[in-house]
Amino acid sequence: MIGPMTLAPGTHTLGPDSGSLEIHTFRDGVAQKVGHDLIIDVGGWQGTTEVDSEGHLTSVSFTADTKSLTVKEGLHGLKPLSDKDRADILGSINDKVLLGQDVSFESSAVQDAGGLTILGELTIVGSRRPASFELQLAGDGRIQGKLPVVQTEFGIKPYRGLMGALKVRDEVEIAVNVQLPTS
């Protein structure tokens, strides 16, 4: 009988070939029906994980190139997103929200109590703040989780349109779904 797989010990470099890194935004406001909840793919990112000799995850870090974003999906809107809508969204993100600056996370601790809690520091638009998130580790080495981000805590004013009647909710999510090497 074969036991459960364990993570391969060592330092592992990850990127788009290992899985996905996405930003999820949600609409808010009285005119939210005309907007979309967005799934934005980060095409250019690099991460590193450290795994100890017993196969336990001990460190996680990543850097996301915000100039590599693409709008993957627009959900729940009245009409589908057009190519112009996608270009306008990315223009607003680069020019008004993230200012073309990378987003990065570096863990300071990994707690394993039935699920993985990753503690660390998140840097967005030059503002570095404590952050934590939960990761689920599957038996095949896949890790998934969502890092909640409150934009205003990083000095970001959430997007507003239609004279403030349509806006992006202050809390967005960075979603990770990555395959780690197993032994």
Backbone as a ProteinNet text record, in pm:
[ID]
protein_1_A
[PRIMARY]
MIGPMTLAPGTHTLGPDSGSLEIHTFRDGVAQKVGHDLIIDVGGWQGTTEVDSEGHLTSVSFTADTKSLTVKEGLHGLKPLSDKDRADILGSINDKVLLGQDVSFESSAVQDAGGLTILGELTIVGSRRPASFELQLAGDGRIQGKLPVVQTEFGIKPYRGLMGALKVRDEVEIAVNVQLPTS
[TERTIARY]
84.3	0	88.3	56.1	132.7	70.5	154.2	106.3	84	37.8	14.9	146.6	140.9	259.6	300.8	430.5	479.4	547.7	557.3	625.5	774	834	977.4	1053.9	1147.6	1226.1	1308.7	1335.2	1421.4	1352.8	1421.9	1370.5	1315.1	1190.3	1124.2	1082.9	1124.3	1086	960.7	862.8	733.4	704.7	614.2	570.4	448.5	415.4	295.1	290.2	405.5	405.8	362.9	368	333.4	186.4	119.4	-19.5	-59.7	-161.2	-215.7	-211	-199.4	-212.6	-314.4	-422.1	-530.1	-568.8	-628	-688.8	-839.3	-916.1	-1062.6	-1115.1	-1194.4	-1258.4	-1409.4	-1477.8	-1622.6	-1687.3	-1803.4	-1873.4	-1951.1	-1977.4	-2052.1	-2124	-2211.5	-2280.2	-2418	-2494.3	-2632.5	-2642.6	-2537.6	-2540	-2457.2	-2438.4	-2351.5	-2399.1	-2526.1	-2577	-2514.4	-2468.9	-2408.6	-2259.5	-2201.2	-2059.5	-2038.5	-1915.3	-1878.4	-1788.3	-1804.4	-1702.6	-1595.1	-1469	-1362.1	-1268.8	-1224.4	-1113.2	-1001.8	-894	-781.5	-662	-610	-496.9	-366.6	-274.3	-140.2	-52	-15	61.7	208.3	262.3	402.9	419	456.9	480	583.8	649.2	746.5	731.1	738.9	726.8	835.4	854.1	949.6	885.5	902.7	860.4	980.3	980	1080.6	1005.7	1061	1003.1	1114.3	1084.7	1187.2	1206.1	1301.8	1337.9	1224.9	1125.5	1011.5	892.6	910.7	804.5	704.1	739.7	649.6	686	587	604.9	647.1	757.8	808.4	815.5	806	819.2	751.6	690.6	623.4	651.7	687.8	699.5	660.9	615.1	586.4	596.3	622.6	619.8	537.4	443.1	354.8	382.3	404.8	426.4	289	250.8	116.8	100.9	209.9	199.1	163.9	156.8	125.1	-19.7	-103.9	-242.5	-326.7	-419.5	-522.4	-655.6	-759.9	-893.4	-941.2	-946.7	-984	-1135.1	-1209.2	-1355.1	-1419.7	-1537.4	-1624.8	-1754.7	-1784.7	-1900.3	-2015.8	-2137	-2259.9	-2296.3	-2238	-2273.6	-2397.1	-2452.5	-2569	-2532.6	-2410.3	-2365.8	-2221	-2177.2	-2038.7	-1938.9	-1819.6	-1714.3	-1665.9	-1648	-1591.4	-1439.5	-1371	-1225.8	-1193	-1276.8	-1255.4	-1273.3	-1376.3	-1397.1	-1273	-1219.8	-1101.7	-981.9	-963.1	-851.2	-868.7	-992.4	-1019.1	-993.5	-1033.4	-1012.7	-863	-787	-642.1	-575.2	-622.8	-568.7	-591.7	-712.5	-742.9	-656.4	-639.3	-557.9	-414.5	-357.8	-218.2	-198.3	-290.3	-272.4	-320.2	-424	-486	-477.8	-461.9	-468.2	-329.4	-266.9	-138.9	-18.2	-44.5	59.8	176.1	149	252.6	356	330.3	426.8	395.4	501.3	485.3	417.3	351	292.9	375.8	411.9	491.9	444.6	472.8	441.1	560.5	593.1	700.4	652.6	656.6	608.7	710.7	658	742.8	722.6	611	582.1	476.7	484.4	383.2	335.1	206.1	148.4	66.4	90.1	19.5	-63.6	-192.3	-283.7	-406.9	-387.7	-497.3	-510.8	-475.3	-468.6	-347.4	-300.4	-182.4	-223.3	-171.6	-189.3	-54.9	-52.9	69.2	63.2	162.4	174.1	290.5	277	386.1	355.5	422.6	408.5	375.7	275.8	232.3	268.5	328.9	365.8	288.1	212.7	135.4	156	191.8	213.4	303.1	409.2	506	464.7	345	297.4	311.2	383.7	408	327.6	245.7	157.1	154	123.8	107.1	-12.1	2.2	-105.2	-98.7	-213.4	-216.8	-325.7	-304.8	-406.8	-394.9	-501.9	-511	-480.6	-403.5	-377.7	-426.3	-482.2	-519.2	-415.9	-361.5	-262.3	-325	-334.2	-391	-281.8	-322.9	-230.4	-136.4	-173.7	-88.9	8	12.2	104.1	46.2	-81.8	-144.2	-181.1	-145.1	-186.7	-279.1	-383.8	-482.3	-517.1	-544.1	-587.8	-613.9	-671.3	-702.3	-651.4	-577.6	-524.1	-615.3	-695.3	-782.5	-699.9	-734	-662.3	-764.4	-752.3	-836.3	-757.3	-804.4	-729.5	-694.5	-790.5	-766.2	-655.7	-630.6	-520.6	-385.1	-380.7	-257.7	-257.1	-350.1	-356.9	-420.4	-489.8	-554.5	-700.4	-743.3	-884.2	-953.9	-1049	-1116.4	-1182.1	-1177.7	-1233.6	-1380.9	-1417.9	-1557.5	-1591	-1711.2	-1759.8	-1903.8	-1956	-2093.9	-2122.7	-2035	-2046.7	-2059.3	-1985.7	-1982.5	-2090.1	-2181.2	-2289.2	-2240.1	-2129	-2067	-1926.5	-1891.4	-1756.2	-1708.4	-1577.4	-1516.8	-1515.6	-1559	-1558.4	-1415.9	-1404.8	-1274.3	-1190.8	-1251.7	-1176.2	-1174.5	-1054	-1033.2	-955.2	-931.9	-860	-748.7	-636.7	-532.3	-547	-576.5	-601.2	-482.5	-437.1	-324.7	-372.4	-327.3	-356.5	-232.8	-145.5	-13	19.1	90	137.1	280.5	304	438.7	497	628.6	690.6	670.2	645.3	627.2	736.9	755.6	857.1	790.9
-118.7	0	124.4	219.1	341.9	447.2	513.7	616.9	747.8	850.9	981.1	1043	1117.8	1185.8	1295.3	1321.4	1433.4	1531.2	1653.7	1755.3	1724.3	1750.8	1728.3	1834	1791.9	1888.2	1979.7	2101.7	2194.8	2326	2405.6	2533.8	2513.2	2554.5	2534.7	2669.5	2692.8	2814	2784.6	2871.2	2853.5	2970.6	2949.4	3054.3	3006.8	3075.5	3040.3	2895	2830.9	2689.1	2598.1	2649.4	2570.3	2582.6	2686	2709.1	2852.5	2897.5	3030.8	3122.4	3249.8	3357.3	3453.6	3480.4	3565.4	3669.8	3777	3878.7	3871.5	3861.5	3858.9	3989.4	4061.5	4184.1	4163.9	4243.8	4230.1	4367.4	4374	4501.1	4537.7	4666.5	4719.6	4845	4898	5022.3	4998.6	5106.8	5096.4	5054.6	5078.4	5041.6	4916.3	4831.3	4715.3	4620.2	4620.9	4530.6	4557.7	4679.7	4709.7	4675.6	4649.6	4614.9	4464.6	4424.7	4283.6	4252.5	4134.4	4079.2	4028.4	4059.3	4028.3	3919.6	3837.8	3746	3793.2	3838.8	3896.8	3803.6	3756.1	3664	3743	3695	3752.2	3662.1	3710.1	3629	3617.5	3718.9	3719.3	3723.1	3612.8	3607.8	3500.7	3517.2	3418.3	3398.2	3274.1	3242.3	3145.8	3138.5	3044.8	2981	2851.2	2782.2	2708.4	2696.9	2616.8	2502.4	2381.9	2262	2195.3	2166	2104.8	1957.3	1893.9	1755.1	1655.5	1696.9	1609.8	1634.3	1723.2	1749.5	1854	1938.2	2043.6	2177.2	2246.7	2380.2	2475.4	2548.3	2637.9	2783.4	2810.6	2948.2	2962	3078.5	3109.2	3255.7	3281.8	3420.1	3426	3543.4	3562.7	3709.8	3734	3868.2	3860.9	3954	3957.8	4083.9	4067.1	4178.4	4231.4	4347.1	4399.2	4447.8	4459.8	4496.1	4374.7	4256.2	4133.1	4088.2	4175.3	4137.6	4127	4030.4	4021.8	3992.8	4053.9	4028.9	3896.4	3795.6	3660.1	3646.6	3696.8	3685.5	3805.1	3841.2	3937.7	3866.7	3851.7	3772.5	3861.3	3817	3875.1	4012.6	4055.3	4183.4	4171.3	4284.4	4282.6	4235.7	4266.9	4226.7	4178.1	4098.5	4049.4	4165.2	4143.3	4243.5	4247.4	4366.1	4381.6	4394.9	4388.4	4409	4549.1	4647.5	4784.8	4790.9	4723.2	4718.3	4661.9	4552.1	4487.9	4582.9	4650.5	4744.7	4861.2	4912.3	5022.3	4979.4	4857.5	4805.3	4798.4	4739.9	4728.4	4864.7	4957.6	5093.8	5159	5142.1	5198.3	5133.7	5002.4	4932.9	4984	4994.6	5036.6	5184.4	5268	5412.9	5469.4	5409.7	5469.9	5385.4	5253.1	5166.5	5115.9	5036	4974	5050.6	5147.6	5237	5161.3	5042.5	4964.6	4903.7	4906.4	4854.2	4708.6	4628.4	4488.7	4475.9	4363.3	4324.7	4208.2	4209.8	4099.2	4057.1	3931.6	3874.7	3793.8	3805.2	3725.6	3674.9	3542.5	3485.3	3503.9	3510.1	3513.5	3387.2	3317.7	3193.7	3114.9	2981.4	2891.8	2806.3	2816.4	2739.3	2625.7	2504.5	2386.9	2327.4	2358.1	2305.3	2249.3	2148.7	2092.4	2159.2	2284.3	2361.5	2450.5	2504.7	2590.6	2736.6	2805.9	2950.2	3014.3	3100	3166.9	3309.7	3347.2	3482	3551.2	3680.2	3750.5	3895.6	3949.7	4090.5	4099.1	4181.1	4205.6	4349.1	4367.6	4501.8	4533.2	4644.4	4691.7	4842.2	4890.4	5032.4	5095	5024.5	5076.2	5069.4	5022	5009.7	4864	4842.2	4706	4687.3	4581.2	4557	4408.6	4377.6	4237.4	4176.1	4048.3	3977.6	3830.3	3765.1	3620.4	3559.3	3432.8	3361.9	3212.7	3144.3	2999.6	2932.1	2825.4	2742.4	2601.3	2539	2398.9	2321.8	2217.6	2134	1999.1	1965.8	1836.6	1730	1605.7	1493.7	1485.7	1547.1	1543.7	1661.2	1743.6	1857.2	1988.1	1989.9	2114.8	2199.8	2329.8	2421.9	2526.1	2558.3	2657.4	2744.9	2871.1	2961.1	3099.1	3183.1	3320.9	3413.3	3514.7	3617	3739.2	3768.2	3885.6	4013.4	4113.6	4241	4353.5	4436	4554.8	4669.7	4718.6	4816.4	4942.1	4993.7	5119.6	5107.1	4984.7	4965.4	4987.3	4982.4	5005.4	5141.4	5228.1	5362	5366.7	5260.2	5253.7	5293	5385.3	5422.5	5329.6	5245.9	5153.6	5227.5	5164.2	5222	5257.1	5373.3	5418.5	5466.8	5433.6	5479.4	5525.4	5580.7	5628.8	5720.7	5817.3	5916.3	5849.7	5739.3	5672.2	5566.9	5552.4	5454.4	5310.6	5296.9	5166.7	5172.5	5075.9	5075.1	4932.8	4921.6	4793.2	4786.2	4673.9	4652.3	4671.6	4725.9	4753.7	4626.9	4513.9	4389.7	4312.7	4283.6	4199.3	4075.8	3980.7	3859.2	3829.2	3782.4	3724.8	3573.5	3504.8	3360.7	3286	3183.9	3101.4	2957	2892.5	2751.8	2695.4	2629.7	2592.9	2447.8	2383.1	2246	2251.2	2195.1	2184.4	2046.8	2037.6	1906.1	1812.8	1685.9	1585.4	1480.2	1407.4	1300.3	1164.8
0	0	0	-84.4	-95.4	-4.2	77	168.5	95.5	168.3	106	60.9	-45.6	-96.5	0.5	4.7	85.1	-7.5	37.4	-41.6	-47.5	-161.3	-178.7	-98.6	-14.9	63.2	-27.4	21	-50.4	-82.2	-162.2	-209.6	-349.1	-371.1	-499.5	-558.2	-682.2	-753.9	-833.6	-820.7	-886	-978.3	-1071.9	-1163.3	-1239.2	-1347.1	-1423.2	-1469.1	-1488.8	-1528.2	-1413.3	-1288.8	-1169.8	-1132.1	-1183.5	-1147.3	-1173.9	-1102.5	-1130.5	-1008.5	-1038.3	-940.9	-1001.7	-928.8	-980.1	-876.7	-925.7	-840	-864	-755.9	-766.3	-707.8	-787.4	-739.5	-740.7	-658.5	-643.6	-652.6	-716.9	-735.1	-610.8	-600.4	-487.4	-535.8	-454.2	-487.8	-546.8	-558.1	-604.6	-751.3	-830.2	-972.5	-1000.1	-899.5	-917.4	-1026.7	-1060.1	-1163.9	-1300.5	-1325.6	-1455.5	-1457.3	-1342.7	-1335	-1334.2	-1313.5	-1313.4	-1194.3	-1137.9	-1049.9	-1145.4	-1116.8	-1211.4	-1160.6	-1252.4	-1229	-1320.7	-1258.4	-1331.9	-1316.5	-1428.3	-1426.9	-1419.4	-1334.6	-1327	-1413.6	-1531.3	-1624.6	-1587.7	-1520.7	-1483.6	-1332.9	-1275.4	-1131.5	-1102.8	-988.1	-944.4	-795.5	-752.7	-611.5	-568.5	-437.6	-379.8	-257.7	-244.4	-123.1	-65.6	66.3	136.3	203	188.8	249.4	330.3	457.6	542.9	509.5	575.8	545.8	573.3	652.8	682.5	589.1	488.9	392.3	435.4	535.9	582.4	518.1	470.9	413.9	524.6	506.1	610.1	566.6	436.2	387.9	252.3	228.9	102.6	68.2	-56.2	-101.8	-249.3	-293.7	-435.2	-470.8	-597.5	-654.7	-781.4	-795.3	-911.5	-991.8	-1121.1	-1213.3	-1255.7	-1202.9	-1229.8	-1374.2	-1447.8	-1588.5	-1675.1	-1612.6	-1686.8	-1666.6	-1614.3	-1584.9	-1711	-1710.4	-1814.3	-1746	-1795.5	-1741.9	-1801.3	-1716	-1758.2	-1772.9	-1671.6	-1673.8	-1606.7	-1655.2	-1591.1	-1559.2	-1431.8	-1389.2	-1343.7	-1366.3	-1311.7	-1368.3	-1476.8	-1536.3	-1624.3	-1661.5	-1750.1	-1890.2	-1933.6	-2066.3	-2056	-2151.7	-2148.9	-2161.6	-2109.2	-2123.4	-2267.9	-2321.4	-2455.1	-2442	-2555.7	-2554	-2503.3	-2537.9	-2490.5	-2338.3	-2286.1	-2140.6	-2071.2	-2124.9	-2066.4	-2068.3	-2179.9	-2191.1	-2093.5	-2081	-1987.1	-1842.6	-1807.4	-1671.9	-1642.1	-1734.7	-1713.5	-1708.2	-1790.2	-1786.4	-1651.4	-1595.7	-1463.4	-1355.1	-1363.1	-1262.6	-1267.1	-1387.1	-1399.2	-1370.4	-1415.8	-1402.2	-1269.1	-1210	-1091.4	-965.3	-977.5	-859.9	-821.3	-905.3	-871.3	-926.3	-1012.6	-1064.9	-1128.2	-1184.2	-1250	-1156.7	-1025.8	-928.6	-894.9	-877	-839.9	-704.1	-683.5	-554.8	-504.1	-375.4	-322.9	-184.3	-152.7	-21.7	23.9	152.6	211.4	346.8	363.3	489.1	600.3	722	841.1	923.5	902.5	974.6	898.5	913.9	860.2	977	1005	1114.6	1055.6	1106.1	1055.9	1169.2	1168.8	1271.1	1201	1117.8	1040.5	905.6	896	772.9	786.4	676.9	681.7	692.8	792.6	804.5	774.9	675.3	633.6	687.1	766.9	822.1	753.2	726.6	661.5	635.9	534.3	497.4	349.2	317.7	180.5	145.4	27.9	-18.4	-145.5	-139.4	-254.1	-263.3	-380.6	-408.2	-299.4	-264.5	-168.6	-23.1	5.7	143.6	186.9	296.6	347.5	474.8	477.5	591.6	625.7	753	790.8	716.2	682	611.8	650.5	645.2	668.7	582.2	549.8	472.3	495.5	460.5	477.9	344.2	351.4	234.3	261.9	161.1	169.6	87.7	148.2	81.9	52.3	-76.2	-116.9	-113.9	-110.4	-105.6	-224.3	-337.2	-456.6	-463.4	-356.4	-352.7	-403.6	-438.7	-484.7	-363.5	-369.6	-264.7	-325.5	-248.7	-291.6	-173.1	-201.6	-96	-150.9	-64.4	-102	6.7	-36.7	51.7	41.8	146.8	141.1	154.4	74.2	73.7	83.7	187.9	201	139.9	25	-53.1	25.8	102.9	173.8	278.3	328.7	423.5	357.3	224.9	149.9	81.8	121	63.3	-74	-112.2	-243.4	-228.2	-311.6	-314.8	-414.7	-367.7	-459.3	-575.9	-692.7	-815	-796.4	-851.7	-851.9	-992.6	-1036.3	-1166	-1154	-1262.4	-1265.9	-1146.3	-1125.7	-1017	-880.3	-862.5	-733.1	-714	-811.7	-796.7	-819.7	-891.4	-913.8	-857.6	-776.6	-721.2	-700.8	-684.4	-649.9	-498	-444.4	-300	-247.6	-126.6	-68.1	-54	-19.4	-4.9	-136.2	-183.4	-299.7	-252.1	-341.4	-303.2	-403	-350.5	-435.6	-418.2	-527.1	-522.4	-582.3	-510.1	-555.8	-570.8	-678.1	-704.5	-773.5	-695	-742.2	-709.6	-798.7	-777.1	-725.6	-605.7	-550	-582.4	-594.3	-617.7	-498.4	-527.7	-422.4	-434.5	-324.2	-327.4	-314.1
[MASK]
+++++++++++++++++++++++++++++++++++++++++++++++++++++++++++++++++++++++++++++++++++++++++++++++++++++++++++++++++++++++++++++++++++++++++++++++++++++++++++++++++++++++++++++++++++++++

